[in-house]
Amino acid sequence: MPKAGIIYNDNKPVACRIAEELKDKLISCGWEVCLTNGMGGILGYSSPDKPICHTPIELLSPPGFDEEMSFAVVLGGDGTVLSAFRQVAPAGIPLLAVNTGHMGFLTETYLNQLPAALEQAMAGEYEIEQRTMLAVQLWREDIKLWEALCLNEMVLHREPLTCMCHFEIKVGRHAPVDIAADGIILSTPTGSTAYALSAGGPVIVPGVAVLQILPICPHSLASRALVFANTEPVVIYPANPDRLVMTVDGNAGCYVLPDDRVRIEKSPYPAKFIRVKPPEFFHILREKLGWGLPHIAKPTSVELP
């Protein structure tokens, strides 16, 4: 019996309703169905008195979500998609992302198109687009305090007020560099259209095998975004007397103390997006962000009498 999964945002009534309807539909077609909400991918925050507060990356998959699962459907917005991939990426499960949220930049289809997309998914008539994910780890001496999978970006900054921080950053075998800024963003190509875009970074087409480091409001004209091969691991040392805060994909994180180090590298677990039609990234940029829209012609000048 083939097996499918459903991950949904249980804070959205429409997602809860569609999840039950989808479950009944799959069961009636002879499929085994595993149902869960997206909360399992929300990793939470550690605290200074309890810095070790995380579930290992490989243990986040919900019961039944394993290598035998053909695909899973995720119902929600971009936040639910980010959470869902932390749950299914280690098992290699491809996701069909259905938008029940607002922006839906990461989603493949809408609710009114779900019946046709589901038929294609059950028949295996789709492409898989793989996106790079990151393994983010916090180390204190030889102890790993925290780790998470990341699809968009890792952000390191000071709290509670924005002020200048110093970071020593080492990319692969290259010499370390010192950057003074309000914070640091390390982004995947997928994340280049998220926080990194708001901070002035370039848009990177998802298939390009690179990462980018982007200082937030750097205190130097020479400190700008750096794009480099995703085979290079990155280690960030906070050169500050006070603690910093690290967040991953905007919904999980931990405190980083002056003697800690953050290590980021390409994860062996890619995010597998189900595409029921060939992916067209420029179309998504145009539809969601207005990129490349034609300019509106200016009215011709009219001479006044």
C-alpha positions in Angstrom: 0.0 0.0 0.0 1.5 3.4 -1.0 1.9 5.9 1.8 1.5 9.7 1.9 1.8 12.4 4.6 -0.1 15.6 5.4 1.5 18.4 7.4 -0.8 21.4 8.1 -0.9 24.6 10.0 -3.4 23.9 12.8 -3.8 27.6 13.6 -5.6 28.0 10.2 -9.2 26.6 10.2 -9.1 26.2 6.4 -5.9 24.2 6.6 -7.4 21.9 9.3 -10.5 21.3 7.2 -8.6 20.6 4.0 -6.3 18.3 5.8 -9.2 16.0 6.9 -10.7 16.1 3.4 -7.4 15.3 1.9 -6.9 12.4 4.3 -10.3 10.9 3.4 -9.6 11.3 -0.3 -6.2 9.5 -0.1 -7.6 6.7 2.0 -10.4 6.2 -0.5 -7.8 5.8 -3.2 -6.0 3.1 -1.3 -3.3 5.1 0.3 -2.0 4.9 3.9 -2.0 8.4 5.4 0.1 9.9 8.2 -1.2 13.2 9.5 0.6 15.8 11.7 0.8 19.5 12.2 3.8 21.8 11.5 4.7 22.4 15.2 7.2 19.5 15.2 9.5 21.6 13.1 9.3 24.7 15.4 12.5 24.2 17.4 12.0 26.9 20.1 14.6 28.9 21.8 17.3 27.9 24.3 17.9 30.1 27.3 21.2 31.2 29.0 20.6 28.8 31.9 19.6 25.9 29.6 21.7 26.4 26.5 21.2 22.8 25.3 17.6 22.9 24.1 17.1 21.2 20.8 16.1 18.0 19.1 18.8 16.5 16.9 18.2 17.1 13.2 17.6 13.4 12.3 15.0 12.9 15.1 12.5 15.6 14.0 10.5 13.4 11.6 7.0 12.6 12.9 5.9 9.0 13.4 5.4 7.3 10.0 7.2 9.9 8.0 10.1 7.7 6.7 11.8 6.6 3.5 8.8 4.5 2.5 6.6 7.6 2.2 6.1 8.6 -1.5 5.3 12.2 -0.8 3.7 14.6 1.6 1.4 17.6 1.2 2.0 20.7 3.3 -1.0 23.1 3.9 -0.1 26.5 5.1 2.1 29.5 4.3 5.8 29.9 3.9 6.4 29.4 7.6 4.7 26.1 7.6 6.7 25.0 4.6 10.0 25.9 6.3 8.9 23.9 9.4 7.7 21.0 7.3 11.1 20.6 5.5 12.9 20.4 8.9 10.6 17.4 9.6 10.8 15.5 6.3 14.2 16.4 4.7 16.2 13.8 6.7 13.9 11.1 5.4 14.2 12.4 1.8 10.4 13.0 1.5 9.3 15.3 -1.3 6.7 18.0 -0.4 3.8 19.3 -2.4 3.3 22.8 -0.9 -0.2 24.2 -1.0 -0.7 27.9 -0.1 -3.3 28.7 2.6 -1.4 31.7 3.8 -0.5 35.1 2.5 2.7 35.4 0.4 3.2 31.7 -0.5 6.5 32.3 -2.1 7.6 28.7 -1.4 4.3 27.0 -2.3 3.6 25.2 -5.5 -0.1 25.5 -5.9 -3.3 27.0 -4.5 -6.4 25.3 -2.9 -8.5 25.6 -6.0 -5.8 23.7 -8.0 -5.2 21.1 -5.3 -7.4 18.3 -6.8 -5.5 18.2 -10.1 -2.1 18.6 -8.3 -3.0 15.7 -6.0 -3.8 13.4 -8.9 -0.4 14.2 -10.5 1.3 13.5 -7.2 -0.4 10.2 -6.7 0.5 9.2 -10.3 4.1 10.3 -9.8 3.7 12.8 -12.7 5.9 15.6 -11.3 9.4 16.9 -11.2 11.5 17.2 -8.0 13.4 20.5 -7.5 16.1 20.2 -4.9 17.0 23.2 -2.8 20.0 23.6 -0.6 19.5 23.4 3.2 22.0 24.3 5.8 23.1 22.6 9.0 23.5 25.3 11.7 25.3 24.4 14.9 26.3 26.3 18.0 29.5 25.0 19.7 31.0 25.8 23.1 34.5 24.3 23.3 33.8 20.7 22.2 30.1 20.6 23.2 27.4 21.0 20.6 24.8 23.1 22.3 22.2 23.5 19.5 21.6 22.6 15.9 18.9 23.0 13.3 18.2 22.6 9.6 17.8 25.8 7.7 16.2 26.5 4.3 16.2 30.3 4.2 18.8 31.9 6.5 20.7 32.1 9.7 20.8 35.5 11.4 23.2 36.5 14.2 22.6 39.8 16.0 22.6 41.6 19.4 19.6 41.9 21.6 17.5 43.7 22.8 18.5 46.9 21.0 20.2 47.2 17.7 23.8 48.4 17.9 27.2 47.6 16.4 28.6 44.1 16.7 31.9 42.7 15.6 32.2 39.3 13.9 35.2 37.2 12.9 34.1 35.1 9.9 36.1 32.2 8.4 34.9 30.8 5.0 36.4 27.4 4.3 40.2 27.5 4.1 40.4 31.2 3.5 41.8 33.8 5.9 39.2 35.1 8.5 37.7 38.5 8.0 36.4 41.0 10.6 33.0 42.7 10.0 31.4 45.4 12.1 27.6 45.5 11.6 24.3 45.3 13.3 24.2 41.6 12.5 25.1 38.9 10.0 22.8 37.0 7.6 24.0 33.8 6.0 21.6 32.8 3.3 20.8 30.0 0.8 19.6 30.9 -2.7 16.1 30.1 -1.4 16.6 32.7 1.4 17.9 35.3 -1.0 14.3 36.4 -1.6 13.6 36.6 2.2 15.4 38.6 4.9 18.5 38.9 2.8 16.6 40.6 0.0 15.2 43.1 2.6 18.7 43.8 3.7 19.9 44.7 0.2 21.3 41.4 -0.9 21.1 40.0 -4.5 18.5 37.6 -5.7 20.1 34.2 -6.4 18.5 31.7 -8.7 17.8 28.5 -6.7 19.9 26.1 -8.9 23.1 28.0 -8.3 25.4 26.2 -5.9 26.3 29.1 -3.7 25.6 30.7 -0.3 25.9 34.4 0.6 27.0 36.3 3.7 25.3 39.7 4.1 26.2 42.2 6.9 23.2 44.1 8.3 23.8 47.8 8.2 27.6 47.4 8.0 29.8 50.2 9.4 32.1 50.2 6.4 31.6 50.8 2.6 33.9 47.8 2.1 31.6 45.3 3.9 29.1 44.1 1.4 27.4 40.8 0.4 29.8 38.0 -0.4 28.7 35.1 -2.6 30.7 31.9 -2.4 30.5 28.1 -3.2 28.2 26.1 -1.0 31.0 23.5 -0.5 32.7 25.9 1.9 31.8 25.6 5.6 31.5 28.9 7.5 32.5 29.5 11.1 31.5 32.8 12.9 33.1 33.9 16.1 31.3 36.8 18.0 34.0 39.4 18.9 31.7 41.1 21.5 31.7 41.3 25.3 27.9 40.7 25.4 25.8 37.7 24.3 24.1 37.6 20.8 21.0 36.0 19.5 20.9 33.5 16.7 17.7 32.8 14.7 17.2 30.2 12.0 14.4 30.7 9.4 12.8 33.2 11.7 11.3 30.8 14.2 14.1 29.0 16.1 17.2 30.1 17.8 19.5 30.4 20.8 21.9 32.7 22.7 25.5 32.9 21.6 28.1 33.9 24.2 31.4 35.6 23.5 33.4 32.3 23.6 31.0 30.4 21.5 31.2 29.7 17.7 28.6 29.1 15.1 29.3 26.6 12.3 27.2 26.5 9.2 27.6 24.1 6.3 25.6 22.6 3.4 23.4 19.9 4.8 23.4 16.4 3.2 19.6 16.7 3.3 18.2 18.8 0.5 14.6 20.2 0.4 12.7 18.3 -2.3 9.9 20.4 -3.8 7.3 18.7 -5.9 6.7 20.6 -9.1 3.6 19.7 -11.0 4.7 21.9 -13.8 8.3 22.9 -14.8 9.6 25.4 -12.2 9.8 29.0 -13.5 11.6 31.1 -11.0 11.4 34.4 -12.9 7.6 34.0 -13.1 7.5 33.6 -9.3 9.6 36.7 -8.9 7.3 38.6 -11.1 4.1 37.3 -9.6 5.1 37.6 -5.9 7.6 40.5 -5.8 6.8 42.4 -9.0 10.3 41.9 -10.5 10.7 42.6 -14.2 7.3 44.2 -14.7 7.2 46.5 -17.7 7.4 50.2 -16.9 4.3 52.3 -17.3 4.6 54.8 -20.1 4.7 58.4 -19.1 1.9 60.6 -20.6 2.9 62.7 -23.5 3.5 66.3 -22.7 0.8 68.7 -23.6 1.5 72.3 -24.4 -0.5 74.7 -22.4 -2.3 77.5 -24.3 
